[in-house]
Amino acid sequence: MAGNSKRTIIHIESTEGTGYRYTITKSKKLHPGRVEYKKFDPVIRKHVLFKETK
């Protein structure tokens, strides 16, 4: 992302223990806490919960 962007790059990891991660951006102003998304995990071929990692 650009240096002056108001969005930060984060990683979200599968809660199923497969180790699969997505790289996304989020606005710290709109989402100050950790985010959770339900996305597709291609390792187990199901939609599962992904949580933000540090």
N, CA, C and O atoms as a GROMACS GRO file, in nm:
protein
  216
    1MET      N    1   0.083  -0.118   0.000
    1MET     CA    2   0.000   0.000   0.000
    1MET      C    3   0.088   0.124   0.000
    1MET      O    4   0.208   0.118   0.030
    2ALA      N    5   0.028   0.233  -0.033
    2ALA     CA    6   0.100   0.360  -0.038
    2ALA      C    7   0.138   0.403   0.104
    2ALA      O    8   0.072   0.366   0.201
    3GLY      N    9   0.242   0.481   0.114
    3GLY     CA   10   0.290   0.525   0.245
    3GLY      C   11   0.193   0.617   0.317
    3GLY      O   12   0.192   0.621   0.440
    4ASN      N   13   0.112   0.690   0.243
    4ASN     CA   14   0.018   0.784   0.304
    4ASN      C   15  -0.121   0.726   0.323
    4ASN      O   16  -0.215   0.799   0.354
    5SER      N   17  -0.136   0.597   0.304
    5SER     CA   18  -0.266   0.532   0.314
    5SER      C   19  -0.312   0.528   0.459
    5SER      O   20  -0.232   0.510   0.551
    6LYS      N   21  -0.443   0.544   0.479
    6LYS     CA   22  -0.501   0.536   0.614
    6LYS      C   23  -0.537   0.393   0.651
    6LYS      O   24  -0.586   0.368   0.761
    7ARG      N   25  -0.512   0.299   0.560
    7ARG     CA   26  -0.542   0.158   0.585
    7ARG      C   27  -0.412   0.084   0.616
    7ARG      O   28  -0.307   0.115   0.561
    8THR      N   29  -0.421  -0.013   0.706
    8THR     CA   30  -0.303  -0.091   0.743
    8THR      C   31  -0.318  -0.234   0.692
    8THR      O   32  -0.429  -0.287   0.682
    9ILE      N   33  -0.206  -0.296   0.660
    9ILE     CA   34  -0.204  -0.433   0.612
    9ILE      C   35  -0.204  -0.527   0.731
    9ILE      O   36  -0.123  -0.512   0.823
   10ILE      N   37  -0.296  -0.625   0.731
   10ILE     CA   38  -0.303  -0.723   0.839
   10ILE      C   39  -0.312  -0.863   0.779
   10ILE      O   40  -0.340  -0.878   0.660
   11HIS      N   41  -0.288  -0.964   0.861
   11HIS     CA   42  -0.304  -1.104   0.822
   11HIS      C   43  -0.419  -1.162   0.903
   11HIS      O   44  -0.431  -1.136   1.022
   12ILE      N   45  -0.504  -1.240   0.837
   12ILE     CA   46  -0.606  -1.314   0.909
   12ILE      C   47  -0.579  -1.461   0.886
   12ILE      O   48  -0.552  -1.504   0.774
   13GLU      N   49  -0.586  -1.540   0.994
   13GLU     CA   50  -0.551  -1.681   0.989
   13GLU      C   51  -0.671  -1.768   1.024
   13GLU      O   52  -0.755  -1.730   1.106
   14SER      N   53  -0.677  -1.884   0.962
   14SER     CA   54  -0.787  -1.978   0.983
   14SER      C   55  -0.789  -2.029   1.127
   14SER      O   56  -0.684  -2.056   1.186
   15THR      N   57  -0.909  -2.041   1.183
   15THR     CA   58  -0.922  -2.093   1.319
   15THR      C   59  -0.927  -2.245   1.322
   15THR      O   60  -0.932  -2.304   1.429
   16GLU      N   61  -0.926  -2.309   1.205
   16GLU     CA   62  -0.931  -2.455   1.198
   16GLU      C   63  -0.794  -2.520   1.214
   16GLU      O   64  -0.783  -2.642   1.215
   17GLY      N   65  -0.689  -2.440   1.225
   17GLY     CA   66  -0.555  -2.495   1.248
   17GLY      C   67  -0.482  -2.538   1.122
   17GLY      O   68  -0.382  -2.610   1.131
   18THR      N   69  -0.530  -2.497   1.005
   18THR     CA   70  -0.463  -2.535   0.881
   18THR      C   71  -0.342  -2.446   0.852
   18THR      O   72  -0.255  -2.482   0.774
   19GLY      N   73  -0.338  -2.330   0.915
   19GLY     CA   74  -0.227  -2.237   0.891
   19GLY      C   75  -0.246  -2.149   0.770
   19GLY      O   76  -0.157  -2.070   0.737
   20TYR      N   77  -0.360  -2.159   0.702
   20TYR     CA   78  -0.385  -2.076   0.584
   20TYR      C   79  -0.414  -1.934   0.627
   20TYR      O   80  -0.486  -1.910   0.724
   21ARG      N   81  -0.357  -1.837   0.552
   21ARG     CA   82  -0.373  -1.695   0.585
   21ARG      C   83  -0.413  -1.615   0.463
   21ARG      O   84  -0.378  -1.648   0.350
   22TYR      N   85  -0.488  -1.510   0.489
   22TYR     CA   86  -0.518  -1.407   0.390
   22TYR      C   87  -0.448  -1.280   0.434
   22TYR      O   88  -0.432  -1.256   0.554
   23THR      N   89  -0.408  -1.198   0.338
   23THR     CA   90  -0.354  -1.065   0.366
   23THR      C   91  -0.457  -0.964   0.318
   23THR      O   92  -0.493  -0.963   0.200
   24ILE      N   93  -0.503  -0.879   0.410
   24ILE     CA   94  -0.605  -0.781   0.376
   24ILE      C   95  -0.565  -0.646   0.437
   24ILE      O   96  -0.467  -0.638   0.511
   25THR      N   97  -0.641  -0.542   0.404
   25THR     CA   98  -0.619  -0.412   0.466
   25THR      C   99  -0.742  -0.376   0.547
   25THR      O  100  -0.853  -0.418   0.515
   26LYS      N  101  -0.721  -0.298   0.652
   26LYS     CA  102  -0.833  -0.252   0.733
   26LYS      C  103  -0.808  -0.109   0.777
   26LYS      O  104  -0.694  -0.062   0.783
   27SER      N  105  -0.916  -0.040   0.806
   27SER     CA  106  -0.910   0.096   0.856
   27SER      C  107  -0.909   0.090   1.008
   27SER      O  108  -1.003   0.038   1.068
   28LYS      N  109  -0.806   0.142   1.071
   28LYS     CA  110  -0.799   0.141   1.217
   28LYS      C  111  -0.903   0.234   1.278
   28LYS      O  112  -0.943   0.216   1.393
   29LYS      N  113  -0.948   0.332   1.202
   29LYS     CA  114  -1.048   0.424   1.251
   29LYS      C  115  -1.184   0.356   1.264
   29LYS      O  116  -1.255   0.377   1.362
   30LEU      N  117  -1.220   0.273   1.166
   30LEU     CA  118  -1.350   0.205   1.167
   30LEU      C  119  -1.347   0.077   1.249
   30LEU      O  120  -1.449   0.039   1.308
   31HIS      N  121  -1.231   0.008   1.254
   31HIS     CA  122  -1.218  -0.119   1.325
   31HIS      C  123  -1.097  -0.114   1.418
   31HIS      O  124  -0.992  -0.169   1.384
   32PRO      N  125  -1.108  -0.050   1.534
   32PRO     CA  126  -0.992  -0.038   1.622
   32PRO      C  127  -0.951  -0.170   1.686
   32PRO      O  128  -0.834  -0.187   1.722
   33GLY      N  129  -1.044  -0.264   1.702
   33GLY     CA  130  -1.012  -0.394   1.761
   33GLY      C  131  -0.970  -0.493   1.654
   33GLY      O  132  -0.951  -0.457   1.537
   34ARG      N  133  -0.956  -0.619   1.696
   34ARG     CA  134  -0.920  -0.723   1.600
   34ARG      C  135  -1.044  -0.766   1.523
   34ARG      O  136  -1.154  -0.773   1.579
   35VAL      N  137  -1.026  -0.795   1.394
   35VAL     CA  138  -1.139  -0.829   1.309
   35VAL      C  139  -1.150  -0.980   1.291
   35VAL      O  140  -1.052  -1.053   1.307
   36GLU      N  141  -1.270  -1.025   1.258
   36GLU     CA  142  -1.297  -1.165   1.227
   36GLU      C  143  -1.383  -1.168   1.100
   36GLU      O  144  -1.478  -1.092   1.086
   37TYR      N  145  -1.348  -1.258   1.008
   37TYR     CA  146  -1.423  -1.274   0.885
   37TYR      C  147  -1.448  -1.422   0.861
   37TYR      O  148  -1.366  -1.506   0.900
   38LYS      N  149  -1.559  -1.454   0.798
   38LYS     CA  150  -1.586  -1.590   0.756
   38LYS      C  151  -1.548  -1.598   0.609
   38LYS      O  152  -1.612  -1.537   0.524
   39LYS      N  153  -1.441  -1.675   0.580
   39LYS     CA  154  -1.388  -1.684   0.444
   39LYS      C  155  -1.360  -1.830   0.410
   39LYS      O  156  -1.367  -1.918   0.496
   40PHE      N  157  -1.328  -1.855   0.285
   40PHE     CA  158  -1.303  -1.990   0.235
   40PHE      C  159  -1.162  -2.034   0.267
   40PHE      O  160  -1.066  -1.962   0.240
   41ASP      N  161  -1.148  -2.154   0.325
   41ASP     CA  162  -1.018  -2.214   0.352
   41ASP      C  163  -0.996  -2.325   0.249
   41ASP      O  164  -1.062  -2.429   0.257
   42PRO      N  165  -0.906  -2.305   0.152
   42PRO     CA  166  -0.888  -2.404   0.046
   42PRO      C  167  -0.824  -2.535   0.093
   42PRO      O  168  -0.833  -2.635   0.022
   43VAL      N  169  -0.762  -2.537   0.208
   43VAL     CA  170  -0.699  -2.659   0.258
   43VAL      C  171  -0.806  -2.761   0.295
   43VAL      O  172  -0.795  -2.879   0.259
   44ILE      N  173  -0.910  -2.717   0.366
   44ILE     CA  174  -1.018  -2.808   0.405
   44ILE      C  175  -1.142  -2.789   0.319
   44ILE      O  176  -1.242  -2.859   0.337
   45ARG      N  177  -1.137  -2.695   0.225
   45ARG     CA  178  -1.243  -2.667   0.128
   45ARG      C  179  -1.377  -2.638   0.194
   45ARG      O  180  -1.480  -2.695   0.156
   46LYS      N  181  -1.375  -2.548   0.295
   46LYS     CA  182  -1.495  -2.504   0.364
   46LYS      C  183  -1.482  -2.357   0.401
   46LYS      O  184  -1.371  -2.304   0.406
   47HIS      N  185  -1.594  -2.292   0.428
   47HIS     CA  186  -1.592  -2.158   0.482
   47HIS      C  187  -1.577  -2.169   0.633
   47HIS      O  188  -1.654  -2.239   0.700
   48VAL      N  189  -1.477  -2.100   0.687
   48VAL     CA  190  -1.450  -2.104   0.830
   48VAL      C  191  -1.420  -1.962   0.880
   48VAL      O  192  -1.406  -1.869   0.801
   49LEU      N  193  -1.410  -1.948   1.011
   49LEU     CA  194  -1.381  -1.819   1.071
   49LEU      C  195  -1.232  -1.791   1.064
   49LEU      O  196  -1.150  -1.877   1.098
   50PHE      N  197  -1.196  -1.670   1.020
   50PHE     CA  198  -1.057  -1.625   1.016
   50PHE      C  199  -1.044  -1.510   1.114
   50PHE      O  200  -1.127  -1.419   1.115
   51LYS      N  201  -0.940  -1.512   1.198
   51LYS     CA  202  -0.917  -1.407   1.296
   51LYS      C  203  -0.787  -1.335   1.266
   51LYS      O  204  -0.692  -1.393   1.212
   52GLU      N  205  -0.783  -1.208   1.302
   52GLU     CA  206  -0.663  -1.125   1.283
   52GLU      C  207  -0.550  -1.174   1.372
   52GLU      O  208  -0.571  -1.203   1.490
   53THR      N  209  -0.429  -1.182   1.315
   53THR     CA  210  -0.310  -1.220   1.391
   53THR      C  211  -0.216  -1.101   1.398
   53THR      O  212  -0.230  -1.005   1.322
   54LYS      N  213  -0.121  -1.106   1.490
   54LYS     CA  214  -0.022  -1.000   1.502
   54LYS      C  215   0.112  -1.052   1.457
   54LYS      O  216   0.211  -0.979   1.459
   0.00000   0.00000   0.00000
